[in-house]
Amino acid sequence: MFNKLITLYRENPREGRLFAFIALGFMAIYFIPVGTGRFDNAVLEAVYLTNWYAREHVVLCLLPAFVIAGAMAVYISQGSVMRYLGPDASRPVALGVASVSGTLLAVCSCTVLPLFGGIYKRGAGLGPAIAFLYSGPAINIMAIVVTSKVLGAEIGIARGVGAIVFAVVIGLIMHLIYRREESDRAQKSKRGFGATGDEKPLSITVAFFGLMIGVLVFANWASVQDSNAWMAVYQAKWVITSLLAAGFGGLLIWQWNWPVHQVAALAAVTLLTALIFPQHPQLAFAIGIIGLMMIALSRDEDREWVLQSWDFTKQILPLLVIGVFIAGMLLGRPGHEGLIPNEWVQIAVGDNSLSSTVLASVLGAFMYFSTLTEIPIVEALIGAGMGKGPALALLLAGPALSLPNMLVIRTVIGTQKTLVYCAQVIVMATFSGFIYGNFQ
């Protein structure tokens, strides 16, 4: 009988795989432990985390990131990307530019993904693109300052130095491993892609992207109660964001010849929405971005911007939502439990042993942290007995990776490169945390 089944499978492998998938899916549904407290709570935590992510990150973080990524694919000169970040560019220059560029952003492991996809698709080498991918959420200025303020200067400096070294070393290793493949890709990337035929001066291009990145950064400026200067910026963040958006609109009128009446009408609708719904700034923000894309879509010379942004949205957003839901189910929200009890984590990382540090790195790599939220989480874990070594490992691996992040990276660079990148982050975070915890 088994021989006949094997023969049938070999004759119809597609049908056999489909049957196995259906059977496994049915069994998984049939044996779901519905009604047990921990499982029901884990599902609820997954819903809560996904809901929170949609409210706090999709509009303010991902929408502008998609818009910026689409603009990168259209308005940045491919020659400039290839010159400074391409596979044939000087390694010190490429990795240095990528690391510094990422450091200037204050984004989470998910928001950096469209930007990473944008520069990689435009022709950046794998090494520099990976350095940018890691440095964005891991070593932005805000994260280092707040870490030093809350957890102490010692661990703040260790995090800053470790993350900068990580970005360069990981990028260099990725370049060396895949240098032949990247060389072939460089030859294919030399053909033009998405060119507008009307390249702007460098100063205009820098202003164009600088204003958009400024809107992204200040719209997501986090509250830090222990810093008066930081809180002053936080309280004025929407005023600053509005001024940057106004400057961006003026630039579109001046250099991109957008109709004044269309930009003015969009600004008026956005401002009116903000005044009517002051408790929901995300609504005005979303209207501003959607209106911006509608105007661009109506213009033949700017339509490619919208199409590229939409391509990134289709590729990234569904996987992020799925990944956030799974992460919430397994680990819950900060301060809440999923399927894995918090006590297990605290007991497992309560010293500076190698096993504790490895576990902290792995858990950090799969957990989702929004910008700066890793700091109070680590503070709470240290208060519960977490060793300083595992704490540093969590700070180095956690912000840069997450389950949603991994799912999307795989669609951009493939499964093998994703596994190599994630393994490097975990190994280096473990190594750094173990040394710090035992030889400080």
SEBATOR-579575 format. One record per residue (C-alpha): x, y, z. Coordinates in nm, 4 decimals, decimal comma. Example, Ala and Ser with C-alpha at 12.3 -4.5 7.8 and 13.67 -1.06 7.14 Angstrom:
ATOM         X         Y         Z
ATOM    1,2300   -0,4500    0,7800
ATOM    1,3670   -0,1060    0,7140
% end
This chain:
ATOM         X         Y         Z
ATOM    0,0000    0,0000    0,0000
ATOM    0,2752    0,2437    0,0968
ATOM    0,4629    0,1688   -0,2237
ATOM    0,1504    0,2496   -0,4251
ATOM    0,1034    0,5762   -0,2352
ATOM    0,4663    0,6723   -0,2991
ATOM    0,4182    0,5942   -0,6689
ATOM    0,1039    0,8082   -0,6818
ATOM    0,2904    1,0922   -0,5095
ATOM    0,5747    1,0747   -0,7608
ATOM    0,3242    1,0838   -1,0452
ATOM    0,1350    1,3810   -0,8953
ATOM    0,3715    1,5633   -0,6554
ATOM    0,1738    1,8871   -0,6688
ATOM   -0,1479    1,7147   -0,5624
ATOM    0,0393    1,5296   -0,2875
ATOM    0,1798    1,8514   -0,1436
ATOM   -0,1627    2,0130   -0,1596
ATOM   -0,3191    1,7200    0,0271
ATOM   -0,0457    1,7326    0,2932
ATOM   -0,0962    2,1073    0,3357
ATOM   -0,4729    2,0674    0,3755
ATOM   -0,4314    1,7772    0,6183
ATOM   -0,1782    1,9594    0,8343
ATOM   -0,3893    2,2749    0,8300
ATOM   -0,6978    2,0825    0,9398
ATOM   -0,5090    1,9099    1,2203
ATOM   -0,3682    2,2403    1,3417
ATOM   -0,7156    2,3941    1,3524
ATOM   -0,8710    2,0838    1,5066
ATOM   -0,6228    2,0675    1,7919
ATOM   -0,6042    2,4420    1,8680
ATOM   -0,6362    2,4666    2,2487
ATOM   -0,9273    2,7095    2,2339
ATOM   -1,0683    2,7834    2,5788
ATOM   -0,7399    2,7555    2,7659
ATOM   -0,6461    3,0776    2,9405
ATOM   -0,2948    3,1139    2,8003
ATOM   -0,3939    3,0473    2,4386
ATOM   -0,6955    3,2790    2,4464
ATOM   -0,4853    3,5494    2,6093
ATOM   -0,2103    3,5019    2,3470
ATOM   -0,4608    3,5499    2,0648
ATOM   -0,5922    3,8619    2,2372
ATOM   -0,2368    3,9933    2,2782
ATOM   -0,1733    3,9346    1,9075
ATOM   -0,4863    4,1351    1,8212
ATOM   -0,3905    4,4115    2,0650
ATOM   -0,0365    4,4373    1,9277
ATOM   -0,1546    4,4392    1,5658
ATOM   -0,4153    4,7036    1,6475
ATOM   -0,1540    4,9162    1,8260
ATOM    0,0850    4,8729    1,5345
ATOM   -0,1794    4,9838    1,2853
ATOM   -0,2688    5,2904    1,4945
ATOM    0,0818    5,4020    1,5879
ATOM    0,3095    5,2885    1,3064
ATOM    0,1370    5,2316    0,9748
ATOM    0,0284    5,5925    0,9206
ATOM    0,3119    5,7831    1,0881
ATOM    0,6012    5,5463    1,0088
ATOM    0,5289    5,3230    0,7130
ATOM    0,3310    5,5563    0,4842
ATOM    0,6035    5,8224    0,4716
ATOM    0,8679    5,5491    0,4479
ATOM    0,6932    5,4012    0,1426
ATOM    0,6705    5,7462   -0,0146
ATOM    1,0416    5,8126    0,0480
ATOM    1,1386    5,4691   -0,0853
ATOM    0,9368    5,5271   -0,4019
ATOM    1,1032    5,8661   -0,4475
ATOM    1,4462    5,7052   -0,4056
ATOM    1,3687    5,4653   -0,6884
ATOM    1,2752    5,7526   -0,9191
ATOM    1,4501    6,0770   -0,8278
ATOM    1,7907    5,9719   -0,6968
ATOM    2,0511    5,9536   -0,9702
ATOM    2,1500    5,5924   -1,0186
ATOM    2,4994    5,7116   -1,0981
ATOM    2,5267    5,8644   -0,7498
ATOM    2,4048    5,5446   -0,5844
ATOM    2,6491    5,3343   -0,7831
ATOM    2,9324    5,5794   -0,7158
ATOM    2,8934    5,5880   -0,3370
ATOM    2,7052    5,2680   -0,2479
ATOM    2,7388    5,0387   -0,5487
ATOM    2,9164    4,6995   -0,5506
ATOM    3,2206    4,8562   -0,7181
ATOM    3,2435    5,1574   -0,4858
ATOM    3,5246    5,1954   -0,2327
ATOM    3,4375    4,9740    0,0647
ATOM    3,5296    5,2300    0,3344
ATOM    3,3338    5,5049    0,1568
ATOM    3,0293    5,2861    0,0836
ATOM    3,0033    5,1352    0,4314
ATOM    3,0763    5,4691    0,5967
ATOM    2,8095    5,6535    0,3956
ATOM    2,5535    5,3772    0,4584
ATOM    2,6211    5,3665    0,8330
ATOM    2,6077    5,7442    0,8744
ATOM    2,2893    5,7669    0,6659
ATOM    2,1215    5,5058    0,8841
ATOM    2,2396    5,6740    1,2035
ATOM    2,0555    5,9945    1,1131
ATOM    1,7206    5,8121    1,1078
ATOM    1,5116    5,7344    1,4145
ATOM    1,3155    5,4394    1,2810
ATOM    1,2196    5,0911    1,3930
ATOM    1,3180    4,7639    1,2277
ATOM    1,0062    4,7762    1,0102
ATOM    1,0094    5,1407    0,9020
ATOM    1,3651    5,1076    0,7703
ATOM    1,2617    4,8276    0,5328
ATOM    1,1131    5,0385    0,2493
ATOM    1,4186    5,2653    0,2613
ATOM    1,6504    4,9633    0,2501
ATOM    1,4535    4,8198   -0,0418
ATOM    1,4713    5,1559   -0,2182
ATOM    1,8491    5,1946   -0,2135
ATOM    1,9066    4,8254   -0,2878
ATOM    1,6684    4,8305   -0,5823
ATOM    1,8383    5,1457   -0,7094
ATOM    2,1738    4,9687   -0,7306
ATOM    2,3379    4,9891   -0,3868
ATOM    2,5718    4,7017   -0,3105
ATOM    2,4561    4,4328   -0,0701
ATOM    2,7152    4,5275    0,1941
ATOM    2,6288    4,8995    0,2134
ATOM    2,2556    4,8254    0,1929
ATOM    2,2836    4,5810    0,4856
ATOM    2,4928    4,8327    0,6833
ATOM    2,2141    5,0870    0,6299
ATOM    1,9499    4,8280    0,7225
ATOM    2,1195    4,7543    1,0550
ATOM    2,2301    5,1049    1,1469
ATOM    1,8892    5,2735    1,0995
ATOM    1,7089    5,1204    1,3984
ATOM    2,0183    5,0128    1,5940
ATOM    2,2371    5,3221    1,6290
ATOM    2,0252    5,6288    1,5669
ATOM    2,1243    5,9244    1,7819
ATOM    1,8031    5,9217    1,9831
ATOM    1,8467    5,5590    2,0879
ATOM    2,2043    5,6087    2,2095
ATOM    2,1231    5,9278    2,4041
ATOM    1,8167    5,7821    2,5737
ATOM    1,9964    5,4541    2,6531
ATOM    2,2731    5,6487    2,8276
ATOM    2,0188    5,8618    3,0133
ATOM    1,8015    5,5746    3,1374
ATOM    2,0378    5,2766    3,1686
ATOM    2,3639    5,4595    3,2334
ATOM    2,6465    5,6032    3,0252
ATOM    2,8437    5,2788    3,0385
ATOM    2,5868    5,0631    2,8616
ATOM    2,4908    5,3544    2,6339
ATOM    2,8497    5,3880    2,5106
ATOM    2,8806    5,0101    2,4770
ATOM    2,5648    5,0018    2,2668
ATOM    2,6798    5,2887    2,0445
ATOM    3,0280    5,1512    1,9824
ATOM    2,9050    4,7951    1,9368
ATOM    2,6332    4,8917    1,6905
ATOM    2,8642    5,1081    1,4779
ATOM    3,1174    4,8238    1,4572
ATOM    2,8345    4,5784    1,3795
ATOM    2,7065    4,7861    1,0875
ATOM    3,0469    4,8045    0,9222
ATOM    3,1571    4,4459    0,9949
ATOM    2,8269    4,2836    0,8953
ATOM    2,8128    4,4885    0,5763
ATOM    3,1718    4,3957    0,4910
ATOM    3,1135    4,0246    0,5567
ATOM    2,8004    4,0236    0,3390
ATOM    2,9957    4,1925    0,0615
ATOM    3,2790    3,9395    0,0816
ATOM    3,0505    3,6356    0,0905
ATOM    2,8445    3,7459   -0,2103
ATOM    3,1029    3,9539   -0,3991
ATOM    3,0791    3,7492   -0,7222
ATOM    2,7023    3,7594   -0,7267
ATOM    2,7099    4,1320   -0,6499
ATOM    2,9579    4,1907   -0,9335
ATOM    2,7134    4,0338   -1,1796
ATOM    2,4313    4,2375   -1,0339
ATOM    2,6375    4,5568   -1,0687
ATOM    2,6691    4,4998   -1,4422
ATOM    2,2924    4,4596   -1,4785
ATOM    2,2242    4,7649   -1,2594
ATOM    2,4205    4,9990   -1,4836
ATOM    2,1231    5,0354   -1,7144
ATOM    1,8885    5,3210   -1,6202
ATOM    1,5804    5,2544   -1,4110
ATOM    1,2953    5,4881   -1,3411
ATOM    1,4899    5,7893   -1,4646
ATOM    1,2941    6,1097   -1,4931
ATOM    1,5118    6,2600   -1,7652
ATOM    1,5374    6,5796   -1,5603
ATOM    1,7871    6,5316   -1,2818
ATOM    1,7874    6,8046   -1,0218
ATOM    2,0964    6,9715   -0,8747
ATOM    2,2434    6,7929   -0,5756
ATOM    2,1333    7,0674   -0,3346
ATOM    1,7718    7,0363   -0,4507
ATOM    1,7779    6,6572   -0,4237
ATOM    1,9253    6,6776   -0,0729
ATOM    1,6570    6,9294    0,0302
ATOM    1,3841    6,7111   -0,1253
ATOM    1,4789    6,4000    0,0702
ATOM    1,5923    6,5926    0,3784
ATOM    1,2497    6,7519    0,4207
ATOM    1,0703    6,4182    0,3769
ATOM    1,3011    6,2439    0,6239
ATOM    1,2543    6,5356    0,8641
ATOM    0,8767    6,4854    0,8486
ATOM    0,9241    6,1133    0,9167
ATOM    1,1590    6,1716    1,2119
ATOM    0,9678    6,4498    1,3901
ATOM    0,6232    6,2965    1,3352
ATOM    0,7524    5,9944    1,5281
ATOM    0,9460    6,1848    1,7958
ATOM    0,9040    5,9874    2,1178
ATOM    0,8339    6,1213    2,4663
ATOM    1,1228    6,1007    2,7150
ATOM    1,0225    6,2320    3,0571
ATOM    1,3775    6,2575    3,1931
ATOM    1,4971    6,5146    2,9374
ATOM    1,3593    6,8699    2,9361
ATOM    1,5079    6,9534    2,5949
ATOM    1,3761    6,6290    2,4495
ATOM    1,0281    6,6946    2,5894
ATOM    1,0324    7,0473    2,4494
ATOM    1,0878    6,9064    2,1012
ATOM    0,8220    6,6415    2,1637
ATOM    0,5650    6,9029    2,2606
ATOM    0,6419    7,1041    1,9484
ATOM    0,6802    6,8066    1,7145
ATOM    0,3638    6,8698    1,5144
ATOM    0,4526    7,2360    1,4648
ATOM    0,7972    7,1298    1,3395
ATOM    0,6439    6,8579    1,1219
ATOM    0,3988    7,1098    0,9717
ATOM    0,6776    7,3574    0,8912
ATOM    0,8821    7,0844    0,7230
ATOM    0,5767    6,9727    0,5237
ATOM    0,5112    7,3328    0,4180
ATOM    0,8721    7,3636    0,3038
ATOM    0,8356    7,0408    0,1082
ATOM    0,5214    7,1703   -0,0613
ATOM    0,7008    7,4912   -0,1545
ATOM    0,9879    7,2904   -0,3010
ATOM    0,7463    7,0879   -0,5160
ATOM    0,5966    7,4117   -0,6499
ATOM    0,9358    7,5715   -0,7108
ATOM    1,1384    7,2857   -0,8569
ATOM    0,8820    7,0252   -0,9674
ATOM    0,6341    7,2799   -1,1106
ATOM    0,3394    7,1467   -0,9153
ATOM    0,0290    7,3676   -0,9487
ATOM    0,0067    7,6176   -0,6648
ATOM   -0,3691    7,5790   -0,6293
ATOM   -0,3450    7,1985   -0,5861
ATOM   -0,0721    7,2163   -0,3216
ATOM   -0,2524    7,5000   -0,1417
ATOM   -0,5822    7,3078   -0,1440
ATOM   -0,4149    6,9980    0,0004
ATOM   -0,2443    7,2072    0,2701
ATOM   -0,5767    7,3704    0,3607
ATOM   -0,7620    7,0368    0,3869
ATOM   -0,4821    6,8871    0,5961
ATOM   -0,4708    7,1880    0,8305
ATOM   -0,8493    7,1942    0,8651
ATOM   -0,8538    6,8232    0,9525
ATOM   -0,5859    6,8802    1,2162
ATOM   -0,7875    7,1641    1,3730
ATOM   -1,1149    6,9677    1,3735
ATOM   -0,9584    6,6477    1,5067
ATOM   -0,6661    6,7645    1,7254
ATOM   -0,6639    6,4367    1,9198
ATOM   -0,6090    6,2355    1,6019
ATOM   -0,3103    6,3874    1,4186
ATOM   -0,2672    6,0605    1,2269
ATOM   -0,5822    6,1452    1,0301
ATOM   -0,4450    6,4745    0,9040
ATOM   -0,1093    6,3101    0,8373
ATOM   -0,2722    6,0347    0,6286
ATOM   -0,4773    6,2876    0,4305
ATOM   -0,1625    6,4851    0,3547
ATOM    0,0234    6,1784    0,2234
ATOM   -0,2709    6,0421    0,0240
ATOM   -0,3313    6,3855   -0,1273
ATOM    0,0374    6,4140   -0,2157
ATOM    0,0266    6,0816   -0,3974
ATOM   -0,2982    6,1737   -0,5779
ATOM   -0,1410    6,4902   -0,7165
ATOM    0,1698    6,2984   -0,8234
ATOM   -0,0465    6,0306   -0,9876
ATOM   -0,2239    6,2941   -1,1957
ATOM    0,1085    6,4153   -1,3391
ATOM    0,2754    6,2105   -1,6123
ATOM    0,6245    6,3135   -1,5030
ATOM    0,5678    6,2078   -1,1401
ATOM    0,3410    5,9046   -1,1803
ATOM    0,6329    5,6628   -1,1497
ATOM    0,6872    5,7907   -0,7938
ATOM    0,3420    5,6636   -0,6942
ATOM    0,3830    5,3333   -0,8767
ATOM    0,7156    5,2614   -0,7068
ATOM    0,5716    5,3518   -0,3644
ATOM    0,2764    5,1216   -0,4284
ATOM    0,5095    4,8371   -0,5261
ATOM    0,6902    4,8687   -0,1922
ATOM    0,3576    4,8838   -0,0072
ATOM    0,2275    4,5656   -0,1705
ATOM    0,5495    4,3811   -0,1038
ATOM    0,6083    4,4850    0,2565
ATOM    0,2878    4,5768    0,4393
ATOM    0,1058    4,2384    0,4365
ATOM    0,4132    4,0542    0,5658
ATOM    0,4648    4,3116    0,8393
ATOM    0,1085    4,2742    0,9648
ATOM    0,1347    3,8936    0,9657
ATOM    0,4707    3,9099    1,1431
ATOM    0,3462    4,1517    1,4089
ATOM    0,0459    3,9272    1,4787
ATOM    0,2659    3,6187    1,5229
ATOM    0,5157    3,8078    1,7392
ATOM    0,2330    3,9361    1,9595
ATOM    0,0923    3,5861    1,9985
ATOM    0,4266    3,4381    2,1013
ATOM    0,5686    3,7153    2,3192
ATOM    0,2789    3,9549    2,3817
ATOM    0,3074    4,3296    2,4163
ATOM    0,5584    4,5020    2,6458
ATOM    0,4397    4,4280    2,9982
ATOM    0,1988    4,1545    2,8855
ATOM    0,2404    3,7850    2,8184
ATOM    0,1892    3,5771    2,5068
ATOM    0,2329    3,2021    2,4793
ATOM    0,5843    3,2318    2,6276
ATOM    0,5664    3,3331    2,9985
ATOM    0,7711    3,6374    3,0992
ATOM    0,9029    3,4453    3,4002
ATOM    1,0753    3,1999    3,1699
ATOM    1,2568    3,4836    2,9998
ATOM    1,3606    3,6516    3,3250
ATOM    1,4840    3,3251    3,4766
ATOM    1,6708    3,2296    3,1611
ATOM    1,8610    3,5608    3,1259
ATOM    1,9256    3,6309    3,4928
ATOM    2,3052    3,6027    3,4726
ATOM    2,5920    3,6808    3,2354
ATOM    2,6462    3,3240    3,1174
ATOM    2,6832    3,2398    2,7498
ATOM    2,3479    3,0589    2,7415
ATOM    2,1680    3,3619    2,8898
ATOM    2,3324    3,5934    2,6390
ATOM    2,2467    3,3676    2,3450
ATOM    1,8844    3,3493    2,4565
ATOM    1,8643    3,7271    2,4967
ATOM    2,0006    3,7740    2,1432
ATOM    1,7592    3,5222    1,9906
ATOM    1,4542    3,6564    2,1750
ATOM    1,5531    4,0109    2,0881
ATOM    1,5882    3,9151    1,7226
ATOM    1,2303    3,7831    1,7065
ATOM    1,0570    4,0419    1,9259
ATOM    0,9205    4,3627    1,7769
ATOM    1,0321    4,6919    1,9340
ATOM    0,9062    5,0289    1,8166
ATOM    1,1554    5,3142    1,8332
ATOM    1,2992    5,3525    2,1866
ATOM    1,0587    5,1036    2,3485
ATOM    1,3428    4,8557    2,3939
ATOM    1,4925    5,0841    2,6608
ATOM    1,2133    5,0701    2,9239
ATOM    1,1734    4,6973    2,8507
ATOM    1,5418    4,6324    2,9198
ATOM    1,5224    4,8594    3,2259
ATOM    1,2371    4,6476    3,3625
ATOM    1,4227    4,3239    3,2864
ATOM    1,7387    4,4512    3,4599
ATOM    1,5228    4,5403    3,7589
ATOM    1,3903    4,1840    3,7563
ATOM    1,7435    4,0428    3,7653
ATOM    1,8582    4,0378    3,4036
ATOM    2,2384    4,0374    3,3649
ATOM    2,4125    4,3313    3,1957
ATOM    2,5577    4,1056    2,9262
ATOM    2,2199    3,9766    2,8070
ATOM    2,0837    4,3320    2,8375
ATOM    2,3443    4,4629    2,5927
ATOM    2,2854    4,1660    2,3609
ATOM    1,9139    4,2452    2,3589
ATOM    1,9840    4,6123    2,2817
ATOM    2,2126    4,5194    1,9917
ATOM    1,9926    4,2523    1,8330
ATOM    1,6406    4,3597    1,9289
ATOM    1,5904    4,6975    1,7567
ATOM    1,7608    4,5870    1,4329
ATOM    1,5675    4,2608    1,3856
ATOM    1,2164    4,1317    1,4379
ATOM    1,0035    3,8546    1,2946
ATOM    0,8160    4,0970    1,0622
ATOM    1,1502    4,2457    0,9586
ATOM    1,2918    3,9026    0,8666
ATOM    0,9880    3,8100    0,6570
ATOM    1,0232    4,1239    0,4467
ATOM    1,4031    4,1126    0,4107
ATOM    1,3647    3,7640    0,2631
ATOM    1,1486    3,9026   -0,0201
ATOM    1,4155    4,1618   -0,1044
ATOM    1,7426    3,9636   -0,0889
ATOM    1,6306    3,6003   -0,0657
ATOM    1,6228    3,3337    0,2040
ATOM    1,9938    3,2500    0,2164
ATOM    2,1170    3,6086    0,2493
ATOM    1,8506    3,6800    0,5105
ATOM    1,9603    3,3835    0,7211
ATOM    2,3265    3,4850    0,6927
ATOM    2,2468    3,8430    0,7943
ATOM    2,0274    3,7431    1,0908
ATOM    2,2825    3,4871    1,2088
ATOM    2,5572    3,7500    1,2038
ATOM    2,3501    3,9912    1,4116
ATOM    2,2683    3,7234    1,6699
ATOM    2,6258    3,5892    1,6897
ATOM    2,7847    3,9328    1,7176
ATOM    2,5277    4,0506    1,9729
ATOM    2,5940    3,7376    2,1785
ATOM    2,9708    3,7784    2,1569
ATOM    2,9594    4,1474    2,2521
ATOM    2,7143    4,0927    2,5365
ATOM    2,9135    3,8035    2,6800
ATOM    3,2387    4,0017    2,6817
ATOM    3,0681    4,3089    2,8290
ATOM    2,8916    4,1082    3,0973
ATOM    3,2002    3,9192    3,2138
ATOM    3,4850    4,1632    3,1641
ATOM    3,3383    4,5032    3,2454
% end
